[in-house]
Amino acid sequence: MAERSITRAATRLCVSQPAISNALSRLRKLYDDPLFVRSAKGVIPTPKACEVAISIRTAIQTIEETLEASEFRAETSHRKFTVALTDYGELYFLPHIMRRLNSDAPGIEVVCLPQPGATMAPEMKSGSVDLVWDWKKVDDPDFRADLVFEDRSYCIARHKHPYIESQITLQQFLELEHVVLRPTRSHVPMIERKLENLGLERKVVLEVSHVLVLASIVASTNLVACMPERLARLYARQLNVQLFPNPVFDDPVSVYQIWHRHFDEDAGHAWFRQLLTDIASQDYAN
């Protein structure tokens, strides 16, 4: 379930691939279900496998607790955590997360997924994803959500922009040309919702898929962009851009750390959650 691969599962368990295949064959007979089917990227679980995964994970965890000390030892652990941090989280916080892990827990592995966090509820429930960061919570009492940080929206524009002086007024905001992140089915930018409520519309001339390219486009054109303040301040130090308070949307935006309740008593998971919370509380842009 975790590795999505018979070969990687065998390596992780220090057994041969045929041993894993034989064990899977016995499980298929026991459950009268294929459990895992082949795909272009390995194997994927069937609905039946997802259904029984939580109970099996709980049983395995109970057994492991009888074999291991209750205290999680990060410095010697070789655990793998699978997360979805949003592209902002990866870009801004992931380097600091890995620096801490390299120092405090060099054996721990992290896998980052590109999908939006709140869409990963089935994977969190099955145990194949440990936690996610997202702008909204999962609407299910079986999930936990902690506020990890808040950020305000700022505008960035290149230095010596011909139409901007000391600030961006609402009128200028509406008249300037914008590059924006492309909305998805699961996420419409709060700025767009605020503009719609006000009966206003900005001039969007370019939509992109990743926040990473916004600043480089702004630095070399007369386009402007909106992004979280900490990211804007980071780019202001690195590129030919300056930042201004957003005249449309100045409310703090919350980002939540979300996980399934079956990880509540997992000491290693709690340690990793706290590590990410500690790192998210720091401002690395100043």
The 8 nearest C-alpha neighbors of each residue, nearest first, counted from 0:
[[1, 3, 2, 127, 44, 43, 126, 52],
 [2, 0, 127, 3, 126, 128, 8, 4],
 [1, 3, 4, 0, 8, 7, 5, 127],
 [4, 2, 42, 0, 41, 1, 43, 5],
 [5, 3, 41, 2, 7, 6, 42, 8],
 [4, 6, 8, 7, 9, 16, 19, 3],
 [5, 7, 9, 4, 8, 16, 10, 15],
 [8, 6, 10, 4, 9, 5, 11, 2],
 [9, 7, 5, 11, 6, 10, 2, 4],
 [8, 10, 14, 6, 12, 16, 7, 11],
 [11, 9, 13, 7, 8, 12, 6, 14],
 [10, 12, 8, 9, 13, 7, 14, 2],
 [13, 11, 9, 10, 14, 8, 7, 15],
 [14, 12, 10, 11, 9, 15, 8, 16],
 [15, 13, 9, 12, 10, 18, 16, 19],
 [16, 14, 18, 17, 9, 19, 13, 10],
 [15, 17, 19, 9, 18, 6, 20, 5],
 [18, 16, 20, 19, 15, 21, 22, 14],
 [19, 17, 21, 15, 16, 20, 22, 14],
 [18, 20, 22, 16, 17, 21, 23, 9],
 [19, 21, 17, 23, 18, 22, 24, 16],
 [22, 20, 24, 18, 23, 19, 17, 25],
 [21, 23, 19, 25, 24, 20, 18, 26],
 [22, 24, 26, 20, 21, 25, 19, 27],
 [23, 25, 21, 27, 22, 26, 20, 28],
 [26, 24, 22, 28, 23, 27, 29, 21],
 [25, 27, 29, 23, 28, 24, 30, 22],
 [26, 28, 24, 32, 30, 33, 25, 31],
 [29, 27, 31, 25, 26, 30, 24, 32],
 [28, 30, 26, 27, 31, 25, 32, 24],
 [29, 31, 27, 32, 28, 26, 34, 33],
 [32, 30, 28, 27, 29, 33, 26, 34],
 [31, 33, 27, 30, 34, 28, 47, 29],
 [34, 32, 27, 35, 36, 31, 45, 30],
 [35, 33, 48, 45, 32, 44, 47, 27],
 [36, 34, 44, 43, 33, 45, 42, 37],
 [37, 35, 42, 43, 44, 38, 33, 34],
 [36, 38, 42, 41, 43, 35, 39, 40],
 [39, 37, 41, 42, 40, 36, 43, 35],
 [38, 40, 41, 37, 42, 43, 36, 3],
 [41, 39, 38, 42, 37, 3, 4, 43],
 [42, 40, 4, 38, 3, 39, 37, 43],
 [43, 41, 37, 3, 36, 38, 4, 35],
 [42, 44, 35, 36, 3, 37, 45, 38],
 [45, 43, 35, 48, 34, 49, 36, 46],
 [44, 46, 34, 48, 47, 35, 49, 43],
 [47, 45, 49, 48, 50, 44, 34, 51],
 [48, 46, 50, 45, 49, 34, 51, 32],
 [47, 49, 34, 45, 50, 51, 46, 44],
 [50, 48, 46, 52, 47, 125, 51, 44],
 [49, 51, 47, 48, 52, 46, 53, 125],
 [50, 52, 48, 54, 49, 53, 55, 47],
 [53, 51, 55, 49, 54, 50, 125, 48],
 [54, 52, 56, 55, 51, 125, 57, 50],
 [55, 53, 57, 56, 52, 51, 58, 50],
 [54, 56, 58, 52, 57, 53, 59, 51],
 [55, 57, 53, 59, 58, 54, 52, 60],
 [58, 56, 60, 54, 55, 59, 61, 53],
 [59, 57, 55, 61, 60, 56, 54, 62],
 [60, 58, 62, 56, 61, 57, 63, 55],
 [59, 61, 63, 57, 62, 58, 56, 64],
 [62, 60, 58, 64, 59, 63, 57, 65],
 [61, 63, 59, 65, 64, 60, 58, 66],
 [64, 62, 60, 66, 65, 61, 67, 59],
 [63, 65, 61, 67, 62, 66, 60, 69],
 [66, 64, 63, 62, 67, 61, 68, 69],
 [67, 65, 63, 64, 62, 68, 69, 61],
 [68, 66, 64, 65, 63, 69, 70, 71],
 [67, 69, 70, 66, 64, 71, 65, 72],
 [68, 70, 67, 71, 64, 266, 65, 66],
 [71, 69, 68, 72, 266, 67, 267, 73],
 [70, 72, 267, 266, 73, 69, 68, 270],
 [73, 71, 74, 75, 76, 70, 267, 104],
 [72, 74, 76, 104, 75, 71, 103, 267],
 [73, 75, 104, 72, 103, 76, 105, 106],
 [76, 74, 73, 72, 106, 77, 104, 105],
 [77, 75, 73, 78, 106, 74, 72, 107],
 [78, 76, 106, 107, 79, 75, 108, 105],
 [77, 79, 107, 76, 108, 80, 106, 267],
 [78, 80, 108, 109, 107, 81, 77, 110],
 [81, 79, 109, 129, 110, 108, 82, 78],
 [80, 82, 110, 128, 129, 109, 111, 79],
 [81, 83, 111, 130, 131, 129, 128, 112],
 [84, 82, 131, 112, 116, 111, 85, 132],
 [83, 85, 132, 88, 131, 89, 82, 86],
 [86, 84, 88, 87, 83, 115, 89, 132],
 [85, 87, 89, 88, 90, 84, 210, 209],
 [88, 86, 90, 85, 89, 91, 210, 84],
 [89, 87, 84, 85, 92, 86, 91, 90],
 [90, 88, 93, 86, 87, 92, 91, 84],
 [91, 89, 87, 88, 86, 92, 93, 211],
 [90, 92, 88, 89, 87, 93, 230, 94],
 [93, 91, 88, 95, 89, 94, 90, 96],
 [92, 94, 89, 96, 95, 97, 91, 90],
 [95, 93, 97, 96, 92, 98, 91, 90],
 [96, 94, 98, 93, 97, 92, 99, 278],
 [97, 95, 93, 99, 94, 98, 92, 100],
 [96, 98, 100, 94, 99, 95, 101, 93],
 [97, 99, 95, 101, 100, 96, 94, 102],
 [100, 98, 102, 96, 97, 101, 103, 95],
 [101, 99, 104, 97, 103, 102, 98, 105],
 [102, 100, 105, 98, 99, 104, 97, 103],
 [101, 103, 99, 100, 104, 105, 98, 97],
 [104, 102, 100, 74, 99, 101, 105, 73],
 [103, 105, 74, 100, 73, 106, 107, 101],
 [106, 104, 101, 107, 100, 102, 103, 74],
 [107, 105, 77, 104, 76, 75, 108, 78],
 [106, 108, 77, 78, 105, 79, 104, 76],
 [109, 107, 79, 80, 78, 106, 110, 77],
 [108, 110, 80, 79, 81, 111, 107, 82],
 [109, 111, 81, 82, 80, 112, 108, 79],
 [112, 110, 82, 83, 81, 109, 113, 84],
 [111, 113, 83, 114, 82, 110, 81, 84],
 [114, 112, 83, 115, 111, 85, 86, 84],
 [113, 115, 112, 116, 83, 118, 119, 85],
 [116, 114, 118, 117, 85, 113, 83, 133],
 [115, 117, 131, 133, 83, 118, 119, 132],
 [116, 118, 119, 115, 137, 133, 120, 136],
 [117, 119, 116, 120, 115, 114, 185, 121],
 [118, 120, 122, 117, 116, 121, 123, 115],
 [119, 121, 123, 122, 118, 124, 117, 137],
 [122, 120, 124, 123, 119, 125, 118, 49],
 [121, 123, 125, 119, 127, 128, 124, 120],
 [124, 122, 128, 126, 120, 125, 121, 259],
 [123, 125, 121, 122, 126, 259, 120, 53],
 [126, 124, 122, 123, 49, 127, 52, 53],
 [125, 127, 123, 128, 124, 122, 129, 53],
 [126, 128, 1, 122, 125, 123, 0, 129],
 [129, 127, 123, 81, 122, 126, 130, 82],
 [128, 130, 81, 82, 123, 80, 258, 126],
 [131, 129, 258, 82, 257, 128, 123, 83],
 [132, 130, 83, 116, 257, 82, 84, 256],
 [131, 133, 256, 84, 255, 116, 257, 83],
 [132, 134, 116, 135, 255, 254, 117, 131],
 [133, 135, 254, 253, 255, 136, 132, 252],
 [136, 134, 133, 255, 137, 117, 254, 253],
 [137, 135, 138, 144, 117, 255, 134, 133],
 [136, 138, 139, 117, 142, 135, 120, 257],
 [137, 139, 136, 140, 142, 141, 135, 117],
 [138, 140, 141, 137, 142, 136, 143, 120],
 [141, 139, 142, 138, 143, 137, 260, 259],
 [142, 140, 139, 260, 259, 143, 261, 124],
 [143, 141, 259, 140, 260, 258, 139, 137],
 [142, 144, 258, 257, 259, 260, 145, 141],
 [145, 143, 257, 256, 255, 136, 142, 146],
 [146, 144, 256, 255, 147, 257, 143, 254],
 [145, 147, 255, 148, 254, 256, 144, 253],
 [148, 146, 255, 276, 254, 145, 256, 279],
 [149, 147, 254, 146, 279, 253, 280, 150],
 [148, 150, 253, 252, 251, 254, 151, 147],
 [149, 151, 252, 251, 227, 228, 253, 152],
 [150, 152, 251, 228, 227, 252, 249, 250],
 [151, 153, 227, 226, 228, 245, 249, 225],
 [154, 152, 245, 244, 228, 225, 226, 243],
 [153, 155, 225, 243, 245, 242, 224, 244],
 [154, 156, 242, 224, 241, 223, 240, 243],
 [157, 155, 223, 240, 241, 217, 242, 158],
 [156, 158, 240, 218, 160, 239, 217, 241],
 [157, 159, 240, 160, 239, 241, 156, 218],
 [160, 158, 161, 157, 163, 164, 162, 156],
 [159, 161, 158, 163, 157, 162, 221, 156],
 [162, 160, 163, 159, 221, 164, 158, 157],
 [163, 161, 160, 164, 171, 175, 159, 221],
 [164, 162, 160, 161, 167, 166, 165, 159],
 [163, 165, 166, 162, 167, 160, 159, 161],
 [166, 164, 163, 167, 243, 168, 242, 241],
 [167, 165, 164, 243, 168, 163, 244, 242],
 [168, 166, 171, 172, 163, 243, 169, 246],
 [167, 169, 171, 170, 172, 246, 166, 245],
 [168, 170, 172, 246, 171, 173, 247, 167],
 [169, 171, 173, 168, 172, 174, 167, 175],
 [170, 172, 174, 168, 173, 169, 167, 175],
 [173, 171, 169, 170, 175, 174, 168, 167],
 [172, 174, 201, 170, 171, 175, 169, 202],
 [173, 175, 171, 172, 170, 176, 202, 201],
 [176, 174, 172, 173, 171, 177, 202, 222],
 [175, 177, 202, 222, 203, 204, 223, 174],
 [178, 176, 203, 223, 222, 224, 202, 204],
 [177, 179, 205, 224, 206, 203, 204, 223],
 [180, 178, 206, 181, 224, 177, 207, 205],
 [181, 179, 207, 206, 208, 182, 209, 210],
 [180, 182, 206, 207, 208, 179, 183, 209],
 [183, 181, 187, 186, 180, 188, 184, 185],
 [184, 182, 186, 185, 187, 181, 180, 188],
 [183, 185, 186, 182, 187, 181, 118, 115],
 [186, 184, 183, 187, 118, 115, 182, 117],
 [187, 185, 183, 184, 182, 188, 115, 189],
 [186, 188, 182, 189, 183, 185, 191, 192],
 [189, 187, 190, 191, 186, 192, 182, 180],
 [190, 188, 192, 191, 193, 187, 248, 194],
 [189, 191, 193, 188, 192, 248, 194, 247],
 [192, 190, 194, 189, 193, 188, 195, 187],
 [191, 193, 189, 195, 190, 194, 196, 188],
 [192, 194, 190, 196, 195, 191, 189, 197],
 [195, 193, 199, 197, 191, 196, 192, 200],
 [194, 196, 198, 192, 197, 193, 199, 191],
 [197, 195, 193, 194, 198, 192, 199, 191],
 [198, 196, 194, 195, 199, 193, 192, 200],
 [197, 199, 195, 196, 194, 200, 193, 192],
 [198, 200, 194, 197, 195, 201, 196, 173],
 [201, 199, 194, 173, 202, 195, 198, 191],
 [200, 202, 173, 203, 199, 174, 172, 177],
 [203, 201, 176, 177, 204, 173, 175, 174],
 [202, 204, 177, 205, 176, 178, 201, 179],
 [203, 205, 177, 178, 176, 202, 206, 179],
 [204, 206, 178, 203, 179, 207, 177, 180],
 [205, 207, 179, 181, 180, 178, 208, 204],
 [208, 206, 180, 181, 209, 179, 205, 178],
 [207, 209, 181, 180, 206, 210, 182, 212],
 [210, 208, 211, 207, 212, 180, 86, 213],
 [209, 211, 213, 212, 180, 86, 87, 208],
 [210, 212, 209, 213, 214, 90, 86, 215],
 [213, 211, 215, 210, 214, 209, 216, 207],
 [214, 212, 216, 210, 215, 211, 217, 224],
 [213, 215, 217, 216, 212, 218, 234, 211],
 [216, 214, 218, 217, 212, 213, 219, 238],
 [215, 217, 214, 213, 218, 219, 220, 212],
 [216, 218, 214, 220, 222, 215, 219, 223],
 [219, 217, 157, 215, 239, 240, 216, 220],
 [218, 220, 217, 216, 215, 157, 221, 239],
 [221, 219, 217, 222, 218, 216, 157, 223],
 [220, 222, 160, 223, 217, 157, 219, 156],
 [221, 223, 176, 177, 217, 220, 178, 224],
 [224, 222, 177, 156, 217, 155, 178, 176],
 [225, 223, 178, 155, 154, 177, 179, 226],
 [226, 224, 154, 153, 155, 152, 223, 227],
 [225, 227, 152, 153, 231, 228, 154, 224],
 [228, 226, 152, 230, 151, 229, 150, 153],
 [227, 229, 231, 153, 230, 151, 152, 232],
 [230, 228, 232, 231, 227, 284, 233, 282],
 [229, 231, 233, 228, 232, 227, 234, 91],
 [230, 232, 228, 234, 229, 233, 235, 227],
 [233, 231, 235, 229, 234, 230, 284, 228],
 [232, 234, 284, 230, 231, 236, 235, 229],
 [233, 235, 237, 231, 236, 232, 238, 230],
 [236, 234, 232, 240, 241, 233, 237, 238],
 [237, 235, 234, 233, 238, 232, 240, 239],
 [236, 238, 234, 235, 233, 239, 240, 232],
 [239, 237, 240, 234, 235, 236, 218, 215],
 [238, 240, 218, 157, 158, 235, 241, 237],
 [241, 239, 157, 235, 158, 156, 218, 238],
 [240, 242, 235, 155, 156, 158, 157, 243],
 [243, 241, 155, 154, 156, 153, 231, 240],
 [242, 244, 154, 153, 166, 245, 155, 167],
 [245, 243, 153, 154, 246, 242, 152, 249],
 [244, 246, 153, 154, 247, 248, 249, 152],
 [247, 245, 169, 248, 168, 244, 249, 167],
 [248, 246, 245, 249, 169, 190, 194, 193],
 [249, 247, 245, 250, 190, 246, 152, 193],
 [248, 250, 245, 151, 152, 251, 247, 246],
 [251, 249, 248, 151, 252, 152, 150, 247],
 [252, 250, 151, 150, 149, 253, 249, 152],
 [253, 251, 150, 149, 151, 250, 254, 134],
 [252, 254, 149, 134, 148, 251, 255, 150],
 [253, 255, 134, 133, 148, 147, 146, 149],
 [256, 254, 146, 145, 132, 133, 147, 144],
 [255, 257, 132, 145, 144, 131, 147, 146],
 [256, 258, 144, 131, 130, 143, 255, 132],
 [259, 257, 130, 143, 142, 129, 123, 260],
 [260, 258, 142, 261, 124, 123, 143, 262],
 [259, 261, 263, 262, 142, 141, 143, 258],
 [260, 262, 259, 263, 264, 57, 53, 265],
 [263, 261, 265, 260, 264, 259, 268, 258],
 [264, 262, 260, 261, 265, 269, 259, 268],
 [265, 263, 262, 266, 261, 269, 268, 260],
 [264, 266, 262, 268, 267, 263, 269, 261],
 [267, 265, 269, 268, 71, 264, 270, 70],
 [268, 266, 270, 269, 71, 265, 271, 73],
 [267, 269, 271, 265, 270, 266, 272, 262],
 [270, 268, 266, 272, 267, 271, 273, 265],
 [271, 269, 267, 273, 268, 272, 266, 274],
 [270, 272, 274, 268, 273, 269, 267, 275],
 [273, 271, 269, 275, 274, 270, 268, 276],
 [272, 274, 276, 270, 271, 275, 277, 269],
 [273, 275, 271, 277, 272, 276, 270, 278],
 [276, 274, 278, 272, 273, 277, 279, 271],
 [277, 275, 273, 279, 274, 278, 147, 272],
 [278, 276, 274, 280, 275, 279, 273, 281],
 [277, 279, 275, 280, 276, 281, 274, 96],
 [280, 278, 276, 281, 277, 275, 148, 147],
 [279, 281, 277, 278, 148, 276, 282, 147],
 [282, 280, 279, 278, 283, 277, 148, 276],
 [281, 283, 284, 285, 280, 229, 279, 278],
 [284, 282, 285, 281, 229, 233, 91, 92],
 [283, 285, 233, 282, 232, 229, 230, 236],
 [284, 283, 282, 232, 233, 229, 236, 281]]
